[in-house]
Amino acid sequence: MTAVPAEPPARGLSYFLTVPTDPQPGRVYGDALDSVRLAESLGYETAWVAEGHFQFLGLPAALAFLAAAGQVADRIRLGTAVLPLAFDNPIRVAETAAFVDALSGGRLELGIGKSNPMSKAIFSAFGLSEGDRETLYAEALGGLRRAIEHGVSADGEQVPLYPPPAGLGDRVWQATGNPRTAAAIGRAADGLLLFRLTPEGDAGRVQSALIDDYLGALPAGVEPRIGISRGVLPAQSRAEAIALVAAELEQHPERFRVLSGAKPSTPEEYLDALNVKYGSPDEVVEQLSRDEAFVRSTDRLFSLPLSAGTAAFREGLRLVAEDIHPRVRPAVAHAAA
């Protein structure tokens, strides 16, 4: 197993992994597990993984993947970003999450959400209507909380989960782009997860307002937990970063369409469509420092638009840990504006 650093992980430094579809899924999953090991050796605090179904993302079972990751990396925390609750039985989610948490020694961060931007077809495949997503989520969230906090009712008897979900209820995160939901997440004292894209425009500006909604509802004395996902591509220069992603897309042209919706015509358009900060480390630091929401986060979920098994990916992950994250200063306070 890769040696972990002697010093504690860097506070808030997180790796956000999206696993693409590929003709050789076993190889891709192996590369993904290796990348979690690498992130741990570089001092990342948490590895988050995105769940997606069918051809939209290559990882349909995030908790199963994290069960494996917890066995190849023994210190890094493990997060789901996110589990779309509508597609699962909430009791099974609670039970499986408790199992993965126990298997990993209490390292699970349970991120949940209503769906993702590519979920319309998935709702249909599961026999559901995307128009019911709010109701489906509210019902599933209630069932998940009851199972974690009180167990389940079986033949009129209250039965606790096994293994016990010790402390897991305090490690729930919810993802949203909705101001009302952001406030509800704050009232529940859950963590707030924010994606790298917003349909309303500039992600930093839009999400800073969501952070205000969250913080305004957070009970007094509760520490905020604000996780923000951002794509980055550090290199020697912007030209080199563009060349790296051009080579990636030449090898995997299907990702041009799947990851960004409408197919961009150039690598630059692709990077902009995914809100990727790219260029030299100095340039990436400067771009992130201008991001109104990112500088208010407590947890920074960095993703790279490169295949996890490549040398360029490994170098990018190192640059984020050693030369970018330490230089992006947080806002003076997380308080609402």
Secondary structure, 3 states (H helix, E strand, C coil): CCCCCCCCCCCCEEEEECCCCCCCHHHHHHHHHHHHHHHHHCCCCEEEECCCCCCCCCCCCHHHHHHHHHHHCCCCEEEECCEEHHHCCHHHHHHHHHHHHHHCCCCEEEEEECCCCCCHHHHHHCCCCHHHHHHHHHHHHHHHHHHHHHCEEECCEEECCCCCCCCHHHHEEEECCCHHHHHHHHHCCCEEEECCCCCCCCHHHHHHHHHHHHHHHCCCCCCCCEEEEEEEEECCCHHHHHHHHHHHHHHCCHHHHHHHCCCCCCHHHHHHHCCEEEECHHHHHHHHHCCCCHHHCCEEEEECCCCCCCHHHHHHHHHHHHHHHHHCCCCCCCCCC
